[in-house]
Amino acid sequence: MAIEPEHLDRSGRELAATLKQLRKQAGLSGVRLAVRCNMSQSKISRIEGNKSRPSLVDVEQLLRGLDAPAEVAARVMELARVTQTEWQDGRALRRKGIDKKQLQLAALEASSSTFRYFMLSMTTGLLATPEYVRASLSQAPAEQQAKAVAMKLERQHVLFDRSKRFTFLLTEHAVRYPLVPPDLLALQIDRLASLSHQPNIRIGVIPSGTHYTSGALNTFTVYDESLATAELDLGAIVFRDRRDVEELIRRFTGYESHALFGDLAREHLAAWAGECRS
């Protein structure tokens, strides 16, 4: 289903207004509904005021407390599912400061233990050399670049936390994307090969010409089994609905079956780095 960014913003307001209207139609105060749902009245107030995003479980509890008809409940639940998808506008993030995005990512990395990265066009900052990181931020406002580079490099420490497990899948295009000059790209590829020896890190490469059965591809990351992000040119989409996250894990597993790991991956990486140096 195609979801427009404007629809994501509007759906949150619509869900809040719908839940408030249903409560009033049922003749219930916020306090009485809170008792029925075993939920605090302040939480219901925040949900109805669109100041707090309810989980799907929250919405199910509220609909049961409101004795909503089945057809109404189905419509509201579908709306609630859309609100679990968040659009992060790239321009807005740049206005707020790139450091805000880095803090969000660092918090996700600190609270998660299993990571799945599928990289279609470029290497992620977690695996990048300083030169590659600087080049990736070259279009950012000049006054933000130095701080953002430092924060990206600082985040790389999470890779050496042995309690966390990482799987990175990179297409050949992502590995060989000429973001930096050939000699620096060779060093970037060398870094991938080096990190692949880490016991908590799996790096898989997917050579060009691989046939995918899933159709269109896009870069995405799955954190544990609770949240996923998909990267677009203009921003990022955050998925919190369990069904969306499970679908991305299913796709990741399919891509993983095409990837080369271990010595085979390092052989390809060495060959690609060698071509950069030749």
C-alpha positions in Angstrom: 0.0 0.0 0.0 1.4 3.4 -0.9 1.3 5.8 2.1 1.8 9.5 1.5 3.7 11.5 4.1 0.8 13.9 4.5 -1.5 11.0 5.1 0.7 9.8 8.0 0.4 13.2 9.7 -3.3 13.4 9.1 -4.1 9.9 10.3 -2.8 10.6 13.8 -5.1 13.5 14.2 -8.0 11.6 12.7 -7.5 8.6 15.0 -7.4 10.9 18.1 -10.6 12.7 17.0 -12.4 9.4 16.2 -11.6 7.9 19.6 -12.8 11.0 21.3 -16.0 11.1 19.3 -16.7 7.4 20.0 -16.3 8.0 23.7 -18.7 10.9 23.7 -21.2 8.9 21.6 -21.0 6.1 24.2 -21.8 8.7 26.9 -18.6 7.9 28.9 -16.3 10.3 30.6 -12.6 9.9 30.3 -12.5 8.6 33.9 -15.2 5.9 33.3 -13.5 4.8 30.1 -10.1 4.6 32.0 -11.7 2.3 34.6 -13.2 0.1 31.9 -9.8 -0.2 30.1 -7.6 -0.4 33.1 -5.8 2.6 31.7 -5.0 6.0 33.3 -7.3 8.9 32.5 -4.3 11.1 31.7 -3.2 8.6 29.1 -6.6 8.6 27.4 -6.5 12.4 27.5 -3.1 12.4 25.8 -4.3 9.9 23.1 -7.5 12.0 22.4 -5.4 15.2 22.2 -3.0 13.5 19.7 -0.2 14.2 22.2 0.6 10.4 22.6 0.7 7.8 19.9 -1.4 4.8 21.1 -0.2 1.3 20.4 -2.4 -1.2 18.6 -3.1 -2.9 22.0 -4.1 0.5 23.5 -6.6 1.0 20.6 -8.0 -2.5 21.0 -8.5 -1.9 24.7 -10.3 1.4 24.1 -12.6 -0.1 21.4 -13.5 -2.9 23.8 -14.2 -0.4 26.6 -16.4 1.6 24.2 -18.3 -1.5 23.0 -17.6 -0.3 19.4 -19.5 -2.3 16.7 -17.3 -4.7 14.7 -17.3 -2.6 11.5 -16.4 0.5 13.4 -13.6 -1.3 15.3 -12.2 -2.7 12.0 -12.1 0.8 10.5 -10.4 2.3 13.6 -7.9 -0.5 13.8 -6.9 0.1 10.2 -6.4 3.8 10.9 -4.4 2.9 14.0 -2.1 0.7 11.9 -1.3 3.6 9.6 -0.5 5.9 12.6 2.1 3.3 13.6 4.0 4.4 10.5 5.9 7.7 11.0 7.4 9.9 8.2 10.6 11.7 9.1 11.0 14.5 6.6 14.6 15.0 5.6 14.3 18.7 5.2 12.7 19.1 8.6 15.5 17.0 10.2 18.1 19.2 8.6 16.4 22.3 9.9 16.3 20.8 13.4 20.0 19.7 13.1 21.6 16.5 11.9 22.7 15.9 15.4 19.1 15.2 16.4 18.9 12.3 13.9 22.2 11.0 15.3 20.9 11.0 18.8 17.7 9.2 17.7 19.8 6.5 16.0 22.2 6.2 19.0 19.2 5.7 21.3 17.8 2.9 19.0 21.2 1.2 18.9 21.5 1.4 22.7 18.1 -0.1 23.3 18.2 -2.9 20.7 20.2 -6.1 20.7 19.6 -7.6 17.2 20.1 -5.6 14.0 19.4 -6.3 10.4 20.6 -3.9 7.7 19.9 -4.2 4.0 21.9 -1.7 2.0 20.9 -1.1 -1.6 23.0 1.9 -2.8 25.5 2.9 -0.1 27.3 1.7 3.0 25.8 2.6 6.3 27.7 5.0 8.6 28.2 2.3 11.2 30.6 0.5 8.8 32.1 3.6 7.2 35.6 5.1 7.3 36.0 8.7 8.5 36.5 9.8 4.9 33.4 8.0 3.7 31.4 9.5 6.6 32.5 13.0 5.7 31.7 12.5 2.1 28.2 11.2 3.0 27.5 14.5 4.9 29.0 16.8 2.2 25.5 18.2 1.4 24.7 19.0 5.0 24.9 22.6 6.3 28.5 23.5 6.8 28.0 24.4 10.5 26.6 21.0 11.2 29.0 18.8 9.4 31.9 18.5 11.9 29.5 17.6 14.8 27.6 15.2 12.7 30.7 13.4 11.5 32.0 13.1 15.1 28.6 11.7 16.3 28.5 9.2 13.5 31.9 7.9 14.3 31.1 7.8 18.0 28.1 5.5 17.2 30.4 2.9 15.7 31.5 1.9 19.2 28.2 -0.1 19.4 29.7 -2.6 16.9 32.1 -3.8 19.6 29.4 -4.6 22.2 29.5 -8.4 22.1 26.0 -8.5 23.6 24.6 -7.1 20.3 24.3 -9.1 17.0 24.5 -7.4 13.6 23.8 -8.7 10.2 24.7 -6.3 7.3 23.6 -7.2 3.7 25.2 -5.0 1.0 24.6 -5.2 -2.7 27.7 -4.9 -4.9 26.5 -1.5 -5.9 26.4 -0.4 -2.3 29.9 -1.6 -1.7 31.4 -0.1 -4.8 29.4 3.2 -4.8 32.0 5.9 -5.8 31.2 8.3 -3.0 34.9 8.8 -2.4 37.9 8.6 -4.8 39.1 5.0 -5.7 42.0 4.9 -3.3 39.7 5.9 -0.4 37.0 3.5 -1.6 39.5 0.7 -1.5 40.1 1.5 2.2 36.4 1.6 2.8 36.0 -1.9 1.3 39.0 -3.1 3.4 37.1 -2.0 6.5 34.1 -4.1 5.6 36.4 -7.2 5.2 38.1 -6.4 8.5 34.8 -6.0 10.4 33.5 -9.3 9.0 35.9 -11.1 11.3 34.1 -9.7 14.4 32.2 -12.6 16.1 29.0 -10.5 16.6 29.0 -9.1 13.1 27.9 -10.9 9.9 28.6 -9.0 6.6 27.0 -10.5 3.5 27.6 -9.2 0.0 25.2 -9.7 -2.9 27.0 -9.6 -6.3 25.5 -7.8 -9.3 23.4 -10.0 -11.5 21.6 -11.7 -8.6 18.0 -12.4 -9.3 15.5 -11.3 -6.6 12.1 -12.7 -6.4 10.6 -9.9 -4.3 10.5 -7.2 -6.9 11.5 -3.6 -6.0 14.2 -3.1 -3.4 14.9 -0.4 -0.9 17.4 0.3 1.9 16.0 -0.7 5.4 17.0 -1.5 8.9 15.2 -3.7 11.4 15.8 -3.2 15.2 15.0 -6.4 17.1 11.5 -7.4 16.0 9.8 -4.3 17.1 10.7 -1.4 14.8 12.0 -0.9 11.3 13.1 2.1 9.1 13.1 2.4 5.4 15.4 5.1 3.8 14.2 7.3 0.9 15.9 10.2 -0.8 13.6 12.7 0.9 13.5 11.2 4.4 12.8 7.9 6.2 9.7 5.9 7.1 9.5 4.3 10.6 7.3 1.2 11.0 6.1 0.1 14.4 3.3 -2.2 13.4 4.2 -5.9 14.0 2.9 -7.0 10.6 5.1 -4.4 8.8 8.2 -5.4 10.8 7.6 -9.1 10.2 7.2 -8.5 6.5 10.6 -6.7 6.3 12.2 -9.5 8.3 10.8 -12.0 5.8 12.2 -10.0 2.9 15.6 -9.7 4.7 15.7 -13.4 5.1 15.1 -13.8 1.4 17.9 -11.4 0.5 20.1 -13.2 3.1 19.8 -16.4 1.1 21.4 -14.7 -1.9 24.3 -13.2 0.1 27.9 -14.5 0.4 29.4 -14.5 3.9 32.8 -15.3 5.5 35.7 -16.2 3.2 33.6 -16.0 0.0 32.5 -12.4 0.9 36.0 -11.4 1.7 37.3 -12.8 -1.6 34.8 -10.6 -3.5 35.6 -7.6 -1.3 39.3 -8.1 -1.9 38.7 -8.2 -5.7 36.6 -5.1 -5.7 39.2 -3.2 -3.5 41.9 -4.4 -5.9 40.0 -3.0 -8.9 39.8 0.4 -7.1 43.6 0.4 -6.6 44.5 -0.7 -10.1 
